Amino acid sequence: MTRTAALIRPYREADLAAVYDVCVRTADAGADARGKYRSDDLMPDLFAGPYVFLEPDFAFVLDDGRRAVVYLGRRL
């Protein structure tokens, strides 16, 4: 198996599902919050959405070579 180095890169629209997935799976104090709220999109809408929708120039992801596995937001 060939390993690809993880890479921090700018967010792309194609990363949205992965960013939301990471967010909801860590939204319960680092644990999985799926099923905890009426909508699994609640926490991603609150915490990741503002970066990816309102200020995408300040959104970054850690890409493991297959998908975004971490998202980062940079403050002004």
VEXDREN-2710 file (C-alpha; in Angstrom, 1 decimal):
% VEXDREN-2710
k/r/px/py/pz
1/MET/0.0/0.0/0.0
2/THR/1.3/3.4/-0.9
3/ARG/1.0/6.1/1.7
4/THR/0.1/9.6/0.8
5/ALA/1.1/12.4/3.2
6/ALA/-1.7/14.3/4.7
7/LEU/-2.1/17.8/3.3
8/ILE/-3.7/20.9/4.7
9/ARG/-5.4/22.6/1.8
10/PRO/-8.2/25.2/1.1
11/TYR/-11.7/23.9/1.4
12/ARG/-13.5/23.0/-1.8
13/GLU/-17.3/22.7/-2.3
14/ALA/-16.8/18.9/-2.9
15/ASP/-15.6/18.7/0.8
16/LEU/-18.9/19.7/2.3
17/ALA/-20.2/16.2/3.1
18/ALA/-16.9/15.2/4.6
19/VAL/-16.7/18.4/6.7
20/TYR/-20.3/17.9/8.0
21/ASP/-19.5/14.2/8.7
22/VAL/-16.4/15.1/10.8
23/CYS/-18.3/17.8/12.6
24/VAL/-21.3/15.7/13.7
25/ARG/-19.1/12.8/14.7
26/THR/-17.1/15.0/17.1
27/ALA/-19.8/17.4/18.2
28/ASP/-20.6/15.7/21.5
29/ALA/-17.5/16.8/23.4
30/GLY/-15.3/14.9/20.9
31/ALA/-17.8/12.0/20.6
32/ASP/-20.4/11.1/18.0
33/ALA/-23.5/13.4/18.1
34/ARG/-25.4/11.6/15.4
35/GLY/-29.0/11.1/16.6
36/LYS/-28.6/13.4/19.5
37/TYR/-30.6/16.3/18.0
38/ARG/-33.5/16.4/15.7
39/SER/-31.2/17.0/12.7
40/ASP/-27.7/15.7/12.4
41/ASP/-26.9/18.9/10.5
42/LEU/-27.5/21.1/13.5
43/MET/-24.0/21.1/14.9
44/PRO/-22.3/21.3/11.4
45/ASP/-24.6/24.2/10.5
46/LEU/-23.6/26.0/13.7
47/PHE/-19.9/25.3/13.7
48/ALA/-18.6/24.5/10.2
49/GLY/-21.3/26.2/8.1
50/PRO/-20.3/29.7/8.8
51/TYR/-16.8/29.0/7.5
52/VAL/-17.7/27.0/4.4
53/PHE/-20.7/29.1/3.4
54/LEU/-19.9/32.6/4.5
55/GLU/-16.1/32.8/4.5
56/PRO/-14.8/29.9/2.4
57/ASP/-11.5/31.7/2.0
58/PHE/-10.9/31.0/5.7
59/ALA/-11.8/27.3/5.6
60/PHE/-9.2/24.6/5.3
61/VAL/-9.2/20.8/5.5
62/LEU/-6.7/18.1/6.3
63/ASP/-6.9/15.8/3.3
64/ASP/-5.6/12.3/3.9
65/GLY/-5.3/11.6/0.1
66/ARG/-8.8/10.3/-0.1
67/ARG/-11.0/12.8/1.6
68/ALA/-11.1/15.7/4.1
69/VAL/-10.7/14.2/7.6
70/VAL/-10.4/17.4/9.6
71/TYR/-11.7/20.9/9.0
72/LEU/-10.1/24.1/10.2
73/GLY/-11.4/27.6/10.3
74/ARG/-9.1/30.6/10.5
75/ARG/-10.3/33.8/12.3
76/LEU/-9.6/37.2/11.0
END
